[in-house]
């Protein structure tokens, strides 16, 4: 069976090598590029989306109520 200390030591050494390698710089550059790319898009947050979805749902409900009332008024003779 493997010694847990040996496994921890191996993990720390690999992590140290990765941190010192160009992979860390590549990751940083990719994150920066992706951040720049997404900032140029016209995106909204989930909170903004949910707020607008609620507004739309209330508006649909109001339109349905007004349509029903209009249908009722059109049925009554003058």
C-alpha positions in Angstrom: 0.0 0.0 0.0 1.2 3.5 -0.7 2.3 5.7 2.1 0.0 8.8 2.3 3.1 11.0 3.1 4.7 9.8 -0.1 1.6 10.7 -2.1 1.4 14.2 -0.4 5.1 14.8 -1.2 4.6 13.8 -4.8 1.6 16.0 -5.1 3.4 19.0 -3.6 6.4 18.5 -6.0 4.2 18.3 -9.1 2.2 21.4 -7.9 5.5 23.2 -7.4 6.7 22.2 -10.9 3.5 23.4 -12.5 3.6 26.7 -10.6 7.2 27.3 -11.9 6.5 26.1 -15.5 5.1 28.1 -18.4 1.7 26.4 -17.8 0.9 28.9 -15.0 1.6 31.8 -17.3 -0.4 30.2 -20.1 -3.4 29.7 -17.7 -3.1 33.4 -16.6 -3.0 34.6 -20.2 -5.9 32.4 -21.2 -8.0 33.7 -18.3 -7.1 37.2 -19.3 -8.1 36.6 -22.9 -11.3 34.9 -22.0 -12.2 37.8 -19.6 -11.5 40.3 -22.4 -13.6 38.3 -24.8 -16.6 38.0 -22.5 -16.4 41.7 -21.5 -16.9 42.6 -25.2 -20.1 40.5 -25.4 -23.5 42.0 -24.5 -24.2 39.6 -21.6 -26.4 40.0 -18.6 -26.1 38.5 -15.2 -28.5 35.7 -14.1 -30.1 38.1 -11.6 -30.8 40.6 -14.4 -32.2 37.8 -16.6 -34.5 36.5 -13.8 -35.7 40.1 -13.0 -36.7 40.6 -16.7 -38.3 37.2 -16.8 -40.5 38.1 -13.8 -41.4 41.5 -15.4 -42.4 39.7 -18.6 -44.5 37.1 -16.7 -46.4 39.9 -14.9 -46.9 41.8 -18.2 -48.3 38.7 -19.8 -50.6 38.2 -16.9 -51.8 41.8 -17.2 -52.3 41.5 -21.0 -54.3 38.3 -20.4 -56.5 40.1 -17.9 -57.1 43.1 -20.1 -57.8 40.8 -23.1 -60.4 38.9 -21.1 -62.0 42.2 -19.9 -62.0 43.6 -23.5 -63.7 40.4 -24.7 -66.3 40.7 -22.0 -67.0 44.4 -22.8 -67.3 43.5 -26.5 -69.9 40.9 -25.8 -72.2 43.2 -23.8 -74.8 44.9 -26.1 -74.8 48.7 -26.2 
